[in-house]
Amino acid sequence: MRKVLIVDLLAERKALGKLGVRKMIEYLPGHEILLWAPHTDERLNYGFGRVVERPESVDLIVITGSRKNVTQWENEWMQELSLLVQSTNTPLLGICFGHQIICHALGGKVTRAEKPSEFITDISINKQTRQAVFLHQEFVIESGEMDVIASSEHAPIAVCRHPTKPIFTVQFHPEADEEVINLGFESGEMDGLNASDFESGKERWNFGHMLEEIDYNVE
């Protein structure tokens, strides 16, 4: 059985944490799910996956969003995660904070805005335009080794791809659908978005599209 390591940096959260991870792994049938949350000792009980204390050898790594900030560096675990990014040859995906720390680890720079951004907008990648959910206050201003392939009004470096390695990162949250947004509102984890902000009939970016961007075969 193939394995995926979820670097689960919202493990204490119901919406983009537990439910968001469940939305992602729906695209990874037949994979063992490893959950690593180096930033906290107080994670939610997901009822799925295997919690690990250290990264293991896997077929895919996903770094999620986080309430933590690259500009407010927490040395031990962030340094360990950066070293993993720099050394791995395993296919690697980064979402929101994951996008930021991957770019930072590969020579880029991250800055912090005065106010958080919570919005839904169109993002075009490889001539495919779909809706995307942005929830962030920090953003990448220099991408380092990563090539920039898409931008948005509040995130000039919104999507990146490594030129030689299977690394793909997005500032937005492809796991955030109506169910995730509604739970985030109900639980008080997000208040600036409403599921009705999605445009009816328009396609949305999801985690499956990220897998396609690195040609990851889920079979």
N, C-alpha and C positions, 0 to 999 in steps of 0.2 A: 504493500500500500504506500502511495506517495504521501508526503507530509508537507504541510504549510505552517510556517511560524508566523503567527500574528503578534507583532510587537504592539501590545494592547494598551495603549497609553490613555484610554478613556475607560479603563476597567472598573472605575468607581461610578460610572454614569449609566443610566438606564437607556437613554435614547441612542446617541451616537456611540455609546459603549456596547452594552449587551445586545440591543436590537440591531445596531449598525453592523456589528461583527456577524450576527446571524444573517443579515441581508447579503453580506459579502460571501460567506461560505456556501450560500445557495448555489453559487456559480462554480463550486469546487467539489462536486460529488466524488465519492470514493477516496477523499483525502482524510488523513488523520489531522486534526486541528490541534496545534500546540499554541498555548496562550502564555505569553511572557509579558509581565507588567513590572519592569524594573523601577518604576517611579513611585510605587506605592505598596504597602503591606495590607491595604484595606480594599480589596477588590470585591465586586459583586460575585455571587454564585450564579454562573451562567446556566448551569445544567447541561452544558455540552462542552466538548473540547477537553484537553489535558493541560492543566496548569504546570508550567516548568519554571525552574529557578534560574536556568541558564539556557542560552540558545543551543539547539541541537542541529545536527546535519539534516537539512530539509531540501525540498525541491522548489520551494517558493517562499519568499519573505515579504510580508506586508507591514509597513509602519503606518499606524493610524494617526488620526488627529490627537490633540492633547490640550488640556488646560494649562500645561506648562509652556514656557516660552524660550526660544533659542536665545533671545537677547537677555534673558535672566538665567544665565547658565547654571545648571546644577551639575557640578563637575563629575562625580563618579559615574552615574548611570548615563548621562549624556555623552561623556567621553567614551564609555564602553560601546554605546550605540554607534557613535561616529567611527570608531575603529572597525566595527562590524561592516558598516557601509563601505569603508575604504578597502577592506580586505576580501570581501566576499565576491565570488563569481556566480553565485546563485541568482536567478531572476529576482528582481527587487522592485516593489511598488511602494510609492509614498503618497499619502493623502494628507493635505493640510499641513500640520506640524511635520508629518513624514516628508512631505515635499521640501519643507524649509530645512530640516536637519540634514537631509541628503545633499541638497545644494551646498549648505554650509560645510559639511564634511568633505566635499569635493572642491573646496576653494572658493565658494560663493559667499555672499553676505546677506544678512537678514536685518530688517529694521522694524520698528514698531510705530504704528499710527496712533494718533491721539485718541481715536474712537474706534470701536469694533465695527466691522462691516457684516451685515446679515442681509443677503439679497439673492435673488434668482435671476440669472441672465443667460444669454446665448453664448456658447463657446464653440468655435470652429477648429477642428483638428482634422488634418488630411481631407479637407473639403467637406467634412461631415459637421453640420451645425446642429447642436442639441442644447437643451436647457441644462444648467448646472447650478448647484446650491453652494453659495459661499458663506462661510461662518468663520471669520478670522479677524485678528487685530494686527498680527505680524505678517510681513510679506517679504519675498525675496527681491533684492535689488541688483544682485549680481549672481549669475548662475554657476560660476566656476566651470568645471568640466562639462556641465550639462548644456545641451542645445535648447534654446527657447523655441517652442513651436506654437504657442498660443498666448494671448494676452487678454485682459479685461480692464475695465475702467479703474477698478480699485486694486488690481493686481497685474502690473505690467509684465510680470513673469508668472503666468498662470499655469502653464503646462511645459514640462521639460522631458527630454529624452537624451540618454547618454549616446554619444556617437559610436561607441564600440562595444558597450556592455548592455545586457538586457535590463536596463534600469529606466523606469518611466514614472513620472511624478506629476501630481495635480494639486493645485491650491484648493480646489473645490472638494465637495463631499459627494462622491458618486453613490454612496450607500444611503443617502438621505432622500427617502421618498415620502409620500404623504403620511404613512404610518409612523415613520421616525420623527417627522416634524411635529405631528400631533402629540406624540408621547413626550417630546421635548418641551412642548408648550404646557402640557398637563403637569409634568414633573418639575417645572420651573427651570429647566436646564437651558432653554432658549425662549426668547420672548419677542424677537424682532422679525420673525418669519411666520407666515401662515401658509398652510398647504394650498389654499386657494390662489396663492401667488403663481403657481404653475400655470402656464398657458395651455388650455385644453387642446388636445389633438397634436401637440408638438412633442417630438421625441426627446428623451432625457438621457444624459450620460449616466451609465451605471457601471458597476464593478466589472461586469463581463466585458465591457468595451476596453477597460484597462488591460485585462488579460489578452485581448486581441492585439493590443498595441505592442506587446512584447512577444507575440506569436506563441503564447503559452497554451499548450494542448492539454485540456482538462480531462481527456479520455484516458 
